[in-house]
C-alpha cells in the first residue's frame, strides 16, 4: 500500500511541475509499481518511474 504521495506544484500558479514522489510501506510494492507503470502511456505522456536519488546526484 501507498504510505504518502507528494505532487510537486509551482508555488505561484499551483500547476503541477510534472513529477511526484510516492512512498510505499514495503520496498517490494514500490518495485512492483515501478515495473508496472514505467513506460506506460497516460494522456499524451509516457511515464518514467524510477527509484528516488539522494539530493545532489543525477
C-alpha positions, 0 to 999 in steps of 0.5 A: 500500500501507498504510505504518502504521495507528494505532487510537486506544484509551482508555488505561484500558479499551483500547476503541477511541475510534472513529477511526484514522489510516492512512498510505499510501506514495503520496498517490494510494492514500490518495485512492483509499481515501478515495473508496472507503470514505467513506460506506460502511456497516460494522456499524451505522456509516457511515464518514467518511474524510477527509484528516488536519488539522494539530493545532489546526484543525477 
